[in-house]
Amino acid sequence: MDDKGVVNKETAATQHSAYLQYNVKQFKKLNIALGLRNTYYSITSKNYLSPRVNLSYKATDNLLLKASCSKYYQFLRTNTREDRFSKTYDFWVLSNDIPDEIPIASSKQCMIGFNTKKDGFELDVEAYYKTMDGVTELAPTANGFLTGEVSASSNQEFKFFTGTGLTRGIDVLLKKSAGKYTGWLSYTLPLDT
C-alpha cells in the first residue's frame, strides 16, 4: 500500500482495557505475580489478551534473582520517513490490521536477572530477549530526490513494508544511594537489533 491512503486519512479509535493481577504468597522467599491484560480495540472490534508472569526469589538478604515473560500489543504507531538529505519526518497512524497496510504490532519479551545491594551500592543486571511482529518501515519505491513532508501531493511513491524483529541484550545499572554523592550509571549491551 502506498502512503497516500494512510498518511492523509483521518481516523479515530477507542481502546478499553482491564488488567488483573494475582500475587502468589505461598512461599517465603519466592514471589510470583500472574497478570492478564485485555484490550478491546474499536477499529478491529477485537479483544487482545496480554498475559504476564513475574518471578522473584530472595536468595540472600542482599541478592534477589528475577525473571519475567509478557506479551504486548501496540495500536498507535509512529512512522518515520527520511528524505535523501537525512531529514526525517515523523507521523502517527492507527493500526488497522488489514493485510499489506498497518498491522497491529505485538511483542513477546522475556527477562532474567539479579539485583544485589551492599554498602549503599546497588547492582542490577538483566538479560532480555524480545521478538516483534508487525514491524513497519516506510520507504520509497523508486530512487530520486524528494524534500518536504509526505503528502498526497508528493511526487514520489512510498510503501509500508512490514516484517518481524528480534532483539537480545544485557542491561546493567549501578546505583550509589548513600553518602555525600549519589547517582547511577547504566549500560546496555545489545546483541541484536
ChimeraX attribute file (.defattr): number of C-alpha atoms within 10 A of each C-alpha:
attribute: neighborCount
match mode: 1-to-1
recipient: residues
	/A:1	14
	/A:2	19
	/A:3	21
	/A:4	16
	/A:5	11
	/A:6	20
	/A:7	15
	/A:8	12
	/A:9	11
	/A:10	8
	/A:11	11
	/A:12	9
	/A:13	13
	/A:14	9
	/A:15	12
	/A:16	10
	/A:17	12
	/A:18	10
	/A:19	12
	/A:20	11
	/A:21	13
	/A:22	11
	/A:23	12
	/A:24	12
	/A:25	11
	/A:26	9
	/A:27	9
	/A:28	8
	/A:29	12
	/A:30	16
	/A:31	16
	/A:32	18
	/A:33	15
	/A:34	16
	/A:35	16
	/A:36	16
	/A:37	17
	/A:38	15
	/A:39	16
	/A:40	16
	/A:41	18
	/A:42	14
	/A:43	16
	/A:44	13
	/A:45	10
	/A:46	10
	/A:47	15
	/A:48	14
	/A:49	17
	/A:50	18
	/A:51	18
	/A:52	20
	/A:53	18
	/A:54	18
	/A:55	16
	/A:56	18
	/A:57	17
	/A:58	16
	/A:59	12
	/A:60	10
	/A:61	9
	/A:62	11
	/A:63	16
	/A:64	18
	/A:65	19
	/A:66	19
	/A:67	18
	/A:68	18
	/A:69	17
	/A:70	18
	/A:71	19
	/A:72	16
	/A:73	17
	/A:74	13
	/A:75	19
	/A:76	14
	/A:77	16
	/A:78	12
	/A:79	15
	/A:80	16
	/A:81	18
	/A:82	18
	/A:83	18
	/A:84	12
	/A:85	9
	/A:86	9
	/A:87	12
	/A:88	14
	/A:89	13
	/A:90	11
	/A:91	12
	/A:92	12
	/A:93	18
	/A:94	20
	/A:95	22
	/A:96	19
	/A:97	15
	/A:98	10
	/A:99	9
	/A:100	12
	/A:101	19
	/A:102	24
	/A:103	21
	/A:104	20
	/A:105	21
	/A:106	17
	/A:107	19
	/A:108	18
	/A:109	18
	/A:110	18
	/A:111	18
	/A:112	18
	/A:113	18
	/A:114	18
	/A:115	18
	/A:116	16
	/A:117	16
	/A:118	11
	/A:119	9
	/A:120	11
	/A:121	15
	/A:122	16
	/A:123	18
	/A:124	18
	/A:125	20
	/A:126	18
	/A:127	18
	/A:128	20
	/A:129	17
	/A:130	19
	/A:131	15
	/A:132	18
	/A:133	17
	/A:134	20
	/A:135	18
	/A:136	21
	/A:137	15
	/A:138	16
	/A:139	17
	/A:140	17
	/A:141	12
	/A:142	10
	/A:143	9
	/A:144	10
	/A:145	10
	/A:146	15
	/A:147	15
	/A:148	11
	/A:149	16
	/A:150	23
	/A:151	15
	/A:152	15
	/A:153	8
	/A:154	14
	/A:155	12
	/A:156	18
	/A:157	17
	/A:158	18
	/A:159	18
	/A:160	19
	/A:161	16
	/A:162	17
	/A:163	12
	/A:164	13
	/A:165	13
	/A:166	15
	/A:167	14
	/A:168	17
	/A:169	16
	/A:170	17
	/A:171	15
	/A:172	17
	/A:173	15
	/A:174	18
	/A:175	17
	/A:176	17
	/A:177	14
	/A:178	11
	/A:179	8
	/A:180	5
	/A:181	7
	/A:182	11
	/A:183	10
	/A:184	12
	/A:185	10
	/A:186	12
	/A:187	11
	/A:188	13
	/A:189	11
	/A:190	13
	/A:191	12
	/A:192	11
	/A:193	9
